């Protein structure tokens, strides 16, 4: 049984959106059946334009690179989740400033599939939609049926800010999650940095230094324990796998990107690699030392995070969505700050600044949109520095556009730290895909809940983890991904 929508964490939703796009299981009958329902007919049996680049009926120019017809309305549907929809409404206003004879209709929902599938079937899909959330559409089905337009022309279009093409403005690697067979079908707008989070105020008050290595983390843990504080909070009901992310990130940082390839390839010795063993052992040491807050097995992630920000624990591993998610429970003077994944040793292959980063929140343009060119133009507006800064100010999160966070980070210490980590890492960013590709969150959650509760040793957790990926590798009914 999978995680219920109400129990999904931001990590689950990020994984689901990536999996929903990447799992191009077109050979499977389920995907084919759903694709037929998703695409439907539009009163036009000619599929020749399906999957191509949208074209508008207006004059093409540097100011109107997609040839948007100025009197044509644009219809945009936003997933109204953790980032809200105000940023999209603001982009709609900006769109109308640039195209005053047009109307930008921006609506939002939490039920993308149930709301949009009938529109695809009826041949009147929106011009742009944010395919996110637990009820997102099956993107692999949409692609296999040719129901999504290519977005490559967006990346080659001039930036609204006049500083080259849009592609020139993007952070490294952010187009990969939306690319299939060399064509871009989804533009992931939001950028997540995974980090260890803490209160800079508390660290200053205690005289603690930002940890660079796991030994540094353990030193803080011992000092915290001496003051009756836990080092880590954890939500065993739905988010113990946050520590799996931490372990794998530490291992990749220690051994280098080739380890990520072994894991993504589901190798039969992936979990016996020295760096992976060292990472699991490191966390076992913290469990054995009593550094995890008691009671974590019976609570969810938001409860654990509330325990953390209200002073019962010192650190918490999470993506950079954490500040926005805990906005209502975090004290005003907390100074939430992120530190890059700690090194297991001073000789880690990827070095101190390397980080786990990933793009999410996929935006798509239907191939049969009435104003697909307008959908592209709306994305061009969203990718302007003004609108990216607006998104970051509203949500305390980064977009995929570089150099858009001001020095004061809109008063957000968390966002400032994410920006600093991104700048320090440069191209030294890693990711791993196997947990998302094969939907393994529901396998690793209970495993890690047992591990963090002290019911499994590191050796047992490693063996069980290997069994999880062995089962996937040996199941010929599961479509496997090529690892480059």
URDASUL-V383502 format. One record per residue. N is the residue number from 1. RES is the residue in one letter. SS is DSSP state (H for helix, E for strand, C for the rest). BURIAL is I if it has 24 or more other C-alpha atoms within 12 Angstrom, else O. Layout:
N;RES;SS;BURIAL + N;RES;SS;BURIAL
This chain:
1;X;C;O + 2;X;C;O + 3;X;C;I + 4;X;C;O + 5;X;H;O + 6;X;H;O + 7;X;H;I + 8;X;C;I + 9;X;C;I + 10;X;H;I + 11;X;H;I + 12;X;H;I + 13;X;H;I + 14;X;H;I + 15;X;H;I + 16;X;H;I + 17;X;H;I + 18;X;H;I + 19;X;H;I + 20;X;H;I + 21;X;H;I + 22;X;H;I + 23;X;C;I + 24;X;C;I + 25;X;C;I + 26;X;C;I + 27;X;C;O + 28;X;C;O + 29;X;H;O + 30;X;H;O + 31;X;H;I + 32;X;H;I + 33;X;H;O + 34;X;H;I + 35;X;H;I + 36;X;H;I + 37;X;H;I + 38;X;H;I + 39;X;H;I + 40;X;C;I + 41;X;C;I + 42;X;C;I + 43;X;C;O + 44;X;C;O + 45;X;C;O + 46;X;C;O + 47;X;C;O + 48;X;C;O + 49;X;C;O + 50;X;C;I + 51;X;C;I + 52;X;C;I + 53;X;E;I + 54;X;C;I + 55;X;C;I + 56;X;C;I + 57;X;C;O + 58;X;C;O + 59;X;C;O + 60;X;C;O + 61;X;C;O + 62;X;C;O + 63;X;C;O + 64;X;C;I + 65;X;C;I + 66;X;C;I + 67;X;C;I + 68;X;C;I + 69;X;C;I + 70;X;C;I + 71;X;C;O + 72;X;C;I + 73;X;C;I + 74;X;E;I + 75;X;E;I + 76;X;E;I + 77;X;E;I + 78;X;E;I + 79;X;E;I + 80;X;C;I + 81;X;C;I + 82;X;C;I + 83;X;C;I + 84;X;C;I + 85;X;C;I + 86;X;H;I + 87;X;H;I + 88;X;H;I + 89;X;H;I + 90;X;H;I + 91;X;H;I + 92;X;H;I + 93;X;H;I + 94;X;H;I + 95;X;H;I + 96;X;H;I + 97;X;H;O + 98;X;H;I + 99;X;C;I + 100;X;C;O + 101;X;C;O + 102;X;C;I + 103;X;C;I + 104;X;E;I + 105;X;E;I + 106;X;E;I + 107;X;E;I + 108;X;E;I + 109;X;E;I + 110;X;C;I + 111;X;C;I + 112;X;H;I + 113;X;H;I + 114;X;H;O + 115;X;H;I + 116;X;H;I + 117;X;H;I + 118;X;H;O + 119;X;H;I + 120;X;H;I + 121;X;H;I + 122;X;H;O + 123;X;C;I + 124;X;C;I + 125;X;C;I + 126;X;C;I + 127;X;C;I + 128;X;E;I + 129;X;E;I + 130;X;E;I + 131;X;C;I + 132;X;C;I + 133;X;C;I + 134;X;C;I + 135;X;C;I + 136;X;C;I + 137;X;C;I + 138;X;C;I + 139;X;H;I + 140;X;H;I + 141;X;H;I + 142;X;H;I + 143;X;H;I + 144;X;H;I + 145;X;C;I + 146;X;C;I + 147;X;C;I + 148;X;E;I + 149;X;C;I + 150;X;E;I + 151;X;C;I + 152;X;H;I + 153;X;H;I + 154;X;H;I + 155;X;H;I + 156;X;H;O + 157;X;C;I + 158;X;E;I + 159;X;C;I + 160;X;C;I + 161;X;C;I + 162;X;C;O + 163;X;C;O + 164;X;C;O + 165;X;E;I + 166;X;C;I + 167;X;H;I + 168;X;H;I + 169;X;H;I + 170;X;E;I + 171;X;C;I + 172;X;C;I + 173;X;C;I + 174;X;C;I + 175;X;C;I + 176;X;H;I + 177;X;H;I + 178;X;H;I + 179;X;E;I + 180;X;E;I + 181;X;C;O + 182;X;C;O + 183;X;E;I + 184;X;E;I + 185;X;C;I + 186;X;C;I + 187;X;E;I + 188;X;E;I + 189;X;E;I + 190;X;E;I + 191;X;E;I + 192;X;E;I + 193;X;E;I + 194;X;E;I + 195;X;E;I + 196;X;E;I + 197;X;E;I + 198;X;E;I + 199;X;E;I + 200;X;H;I + 201;X;H;O + 202;X;H;I + 203;X;H;I + 204;X;H;O + 205;X;H;O + 206;X;H;O + 207;X;C;O + 208;X;C;I + 209;X;C;O + 210;X;C;I + 211;X;C;I + 212;X;C;I + 213;X;E;I + 214;X;H;I + 215;X;H;O + 216;X;H;I + 217;X;H;I + 218;X;H;I + 219;X;H;O + 220;X;H;I + 221;X;H;I + 222;X;H;I + 223;X;H;O + 224;X;H;I + 225;X;H;O + 226;X;H;O + 227;X;C;O + 228;X;C;O + 229;X;C;I + 230;X;E;I + 231;X;E;I + 232;X;E;I + 233;X;C;I + 234;X;C;I + 235;X;C;I + 236;X;C;I + 237;X;C;I + 238;X;C;I + 239;X;C;I + 240;X;C;I + 241;X;C;I + 242;X;H;I + 243;X;H;I + 244;X;H;I + 245;X;H;I + 246;X;H;I + 247;X;H;I + 248;X;H;I + 249;X;H;I + 250;X;H;I + 251;X;H;I + 252;X;H;I + 253;X;H;I + 254;X;H;I + 255;X;H;I + 256;X;C;I + 257;X;H;I + 258;X;H;I + 259;X;H;I + 260;X;H;I + 261;X;H;I + 262;X;H;I + 263;X;H;I + 264;X;H;I + 265;X;C;I + 266;X;C;I + 267;X;C;I + 268;X;C;O + 269;X;C;O + 270;X;H;I + 271;X;H;I + 272;X;H;I + 273;X;C;I + 274;X;H;O + 275;X;H;I + 276;X;H;I + 277;X;H;I + 278;X;H;I + 279;X;H;I + 280;X;H;I + 281;X;H;I + 282;X;H;I + 283;X;H;I + 284;X;H;I + 285;X;H;I + 286;X;H;I + 287;X;H;I + 288;X;H;O + 289;X;C;I + 290;X;C;I + 291;X;C;I + 292;X;E;I + 293;X;C;I + 294;X;C;I + 295;X;C;O + 296;X;H;I + 297;X;H;I + 298;X;H;O + 299;X;C;I + 300;X;C;I + 301;X;H;I + 302;X;H;I + 303;X;H;I + 304;X;H;I + 305;X;H;I + 306;X;H;I + 307;X;H;I + 308;X;H;I + 309;X;H;I + 310;X;C;I + 311;X;C;I + 312;X;C;I + 313;X;E;I + 314;X;E;I + 315;X;E;I + 316;X;E;I + 317;X;E;I + 318;X;E;I + 319;X;E;I + 320;X;C;I + 321;X;C;I + 322;X;H;I + 323;X;H;I + 324;X;H;I + 325;X;H;I + 326;X;C;I + 327;X;C;I + 328;X;C;O + 329;X;C;O + 330;X;C;I + 331;X;C;O + 332;X;C;O + 333;X;C;O + 334;X;C;I + 335;X;C;I + 336;X;E;I + 337;X;E;I + 338;X;E;I + 339;X;E;I + 340;X;C;I + 341;X;C;I + 342;X;C;I + 343;X;E;I + 344;X;C;I + 345;X;C;I + 346;X;C;O + 347;X;C;O + 348;X;C;I + 349;X;C;O + 350;X;C;I + 351;X;C;I + 352;X;C;I + 353;X;C;I + 354;X;C;I + 355;X;E;I + 356;X;E;I + 357;X;E;I + 358;X;E;I + 359;X;E;I + 360;X;E;I + 361;X;E;I + 362;X;E;I + 363;X;E;I + 364;X;E;I + 365;X;C;I + 366;X;E;I + 367;X;C;I + 368;X;C;I + 369;X;C;I + 370;X;C;I + 371;X;C;I + 372;X;H;I + 373;X;H;I + 374;X;H;I + 375;X;H;I + 376;X;H;I + 377;X;H;I + 378;X;H;I + 379;X;H;I + 380;X;H;I + 381;X;H;I + 382;X;H;I + 383;X;C;I + 384;X;C;I + 385;X;H;I + 386;X;H;I + 387;X;H;I + 388;X;H;I + 389;X;H;I + 390;X;H;I + 391;X;H;I + 392;X;H;I + 393;X;H;I + 394;X;H;I + 395;X;H;I + 396;X;C;I + 397;X;C;I + 398;X;E;I + 399;X;E;I + 400;X;C;I + 401;X;E;I + 402;X;C;I + 403;X;C;I + 404;X;C;I + 405;X;C;I + 406;X;C;I + 407;X;C;O + 408;X;C;O + 409;X;H;I + 410;X;H;O + 411;X;H;O + 412;X;C;I + 413;X;H;I + 414;X;H;I + 415;X;H;I + 416;X;H;I + 417;X;H;I + 418;X;H;I + 419;X;H;I + 420;X;H;I + 421;X;H;I + 422;X;H;I + 423;X;H;I + 424;X;H;O + 425;X;H;I + 426;X;C;O + 427;X;C;O + 428;X;C;I + 429;X;E;I + 430;X;E;I + 431;X;C;I + 432;X;C;I + 433;X;C;I + 434;X;H;I + 435;X;H;I + 436;X;H;I + 437;X;H;I + 438;X;C;I + 439;X;C;I + 440;X;C;I + 441;X;H;I + 442;X;H;I + 443;X;H;I + 444;X;H;I + 445;X;H;I + 446;X;H;I + 447;X;H;I + 448;X;H;I + 449;X;H;I + 450;X;H;I + 451;X;H;I + 452;X;H;I + 453;X;C;I + 454;X;C;I + 455;X;C;O + 456;X;C;I + 457;X;C;I + 458;X;H;I + 459;X;H;O + 460;X;H;O + 461;X;H;I + 462;X;H;I + 463;X;H;I + 464;X;H;I + 465;X;H;I + 466;X;H;I + 467;X;H;I + 468;X;H;I + 469;X;H;I + 470;X;H;I + 471;X;H;O + 472;X;H;I + 473;X;H;I + 474;X;C;O + 475;X;C;O + 476;X;C;O + 477;X;C;O + 478;X;C;O + 479;X;C;O + 480;X;C;I + 481;X;C;I + 482;X;C;O + 483;X;C;O + 484;X;C;O
